[in-house]
Amino acid sequence: MTELARSRGERGELVLRRRDDGALELRVNGVFVMDDQETSSEELLASAALEAVRHPDRVLVGGLGLGYTVRALLADSRLGQVIVAEIEPDVVSWMRSGLVPSILDDPRVGVVVDDVRAVVTDLPDASVDAILLDVDNGPDFLVYNENSAIYSSGFLTTCRSKLRAGGVLTVWSSSASAALETAVGSVFGTCAVKPVPVELQGRPELYYVYQGSS
Ligand SMILES: C[S@@+](CC[C@H](N)C(=O)[O-])C[C@H]1O[C@@H](n2cnc3c(N)ncnc32)[C@H](O)[C@@H]1O
């Protein structure tokens, strides 16, 4: 294990490290957040949104992480602008410095270092085609307790108001959450649940993507 970077901020300690199996791993307060070896669910968060929207042009992503969701969006030439809300300044600076392979030099990407709740709230109504949320391990395994509000019907209603007609919200979760399915369903009418089989360091697991369309 090689530690590549460590920082301490308002919400605790962030560590970027290279595991012995070669994977790049991000941890927050000692908790595994993600690695670059199993990124299919982060990519599916993007492809589920791209498939559901007829003309995806302007999209907001909550949580830069290691950049896999944003990279999957940028592979679609229909995308004109991706706004990324990332709360940890060091996650952004590690990517800018090249410690993490960067997607920030793509002219379609703009990063706002702030809480995704504030960034979404500041958007004009009906101004984005999709909102993709992957800011935590899901409502039942929070890294940051303050993020529980992100999975509530109040914030999901705010998200809906920022979507253009035909727009879509997709939310990543590391576990099945009946409460999240109910909240998305109550705001959007229905909630599509997409389980994603993944292998985590040899262990089979299921991650989930929840989706509502306006
Ligand atoms: C699991 S990672 C995102 C992974 C990303 N989908 C990818 O493909 O690499 C979660 C990210 O969300 C950030 N984050 C956590 N809470 C946030 C919040 N309230 N607003 C914005 N970003 C947040 C974390 O710092 C972290 O970079």
The ligand as a Gaussian input file, in Angstrom:
#p B3LYP/6-31G(d) Opt

LIG

0 1
 C      -18.221000       7.984000      -4.402000
 S      -17.451000       9.462000      -4.843000
 C      -18.102000       9.795000      -6.437000
 C      -17.653000       8.830000      -7.452000
 C      -17.874000       9.274000      -8.871000
 N      -19.227000       8.953000      -9.297000
 C      -16.860000       8.623000      -9.802000
 O      -17.262000       8.122000     -10.843000
 O      -15.676000       8.627000      -9.497000
 C      -18.300000      10.654000      -3.851000
 C      -17.762000      12.052000      -4.038000
 O      -18.732000      12.988000      -3.561000
 C      -18.100000      13.985000      -2.804000
 N      -19.124000      14.560000      -1.894000
 C      -19.530000      14.080000      -0.693000
 N      -20.548000      14.809000      -0.213000
 C      -20.792000      15.784000      -1.125000
 C      -21.728000      16.835000      -1.196000
 N      -22.646000      17.025000      -0.243000
 N      -21.704000      17.670000      -2.264000
 C      -20.772000      17.473000      -3.254000
 N      -19.854000      16.472000      -3.249000
 C      -19.878000      15.635000      -2.202000
 C      -16.958000      13.261000      -2.134000
 O      -15.943000      14.151000      -1.716000
 C      -16.499000      12.325000      -3.260000
 O      -15.553000      12.931000      -4.080000

